[in-house]
Amino acid sequence: MTQMLGPSLSKQTGASGHRCSRGRFWASVPCTRRGLYACLSRLSMELYHLAARTSSWNSSNLVHHGLIKHQAALGRKLAEMHKAGESTKGFGFDVENTIGSTPQINTWTSDWIEFYGVHRLGYQLKLARQQFGDSLIYEKGQRLIKNMAPLFNGAVLEPCLLHGDLWSGNISYDKTGEPLILDPACYFRLHCPNLCCWLLPSFAIIDGHNEAEFGMSWCAGFVGSFYDAYFEVMPKQTGWEERRDLYTLYHYLNHYNLFGSGYRPSAMGIIDDYLRMLGA
């Protein structure tokens, strides 16, 4: 499947005029371990030499490494990727993938609000109920999903190819300061949650709405020049500020499911704020 999807993604990212890491060799290797049978894949890819970095690209580290000036280039290239990526199937992806170790359901869906409600927020809420018996966050979250449509009034909901997990650990720069993004959780979604051919493949790409790309901005270290450059290419949609936390919610729920209750208050706080805002 990687061999089949790789050239297609490279073609789409290449349409934005950026470099794309191209696979050179794929091989499937059967193996058995503890009575289980699996088919492992080996992928050989182009090598990129990355700039030295600390463990996190927060704003302080970016300043220290002299890379803060390159955030504008990152924002512009991300927007160009979003603008170039197209989907004739709607929102979703041809295969399921993961966000961290959490499965992402990418069933093609023509309506973004339905896709995001069912396959993103709804799936995470179900996991929270299954893992922690958290019926309260599940019930409140479902109320939000049923009532969130007005948040999208006036927005043009067109799909584009997204990175899907754009946090500081998945952003880097080569030795010339050229931005690179890696380890995606791709799918086609609303262009405001990326299609950079500076994309180094992994598991998470989808077609979605571009706004969803900023759901992990709380741990990405983006600065004003990044957003200014992005929105110069991809102008803000009506109601973006009101929807912003809706995309953050997905990742807080995922962190809750992956790492435990420390992230629950942040997720519940966003849900409660929206329920009050919507009168739901």
CORGI-V288291 format. One line per field, one symbol per residue. ss: DSSP state (H for helix, E for strand, L for the rest). Layout:
ss=???
//
This chain:
ss=LHHHHHHHHHHHHHLLLLLLLLEEEEEEEEEEELLEEEEEEEEEELLLLELLLLLLLLHHHHHHLLLHHHHHHHHHHHHHHHHHLLLLLLEELLLLEEELLEEELLLLELLHHHHHHHHHHHHHHHHHHHHHLLHHHHHHHHHHHHHHHHHHLLLLLLEEELLLLLLHHHEEEELLLLEEEELLLEEEEEEELLLLLLEELLLLEEEEEEEHHHHHHHHLLLLHHHHHHHHHHLLLLLLHHHHHHHHHHHHHHHHHHHHLHHHHHHHHHHHHHHHHHHLL
//
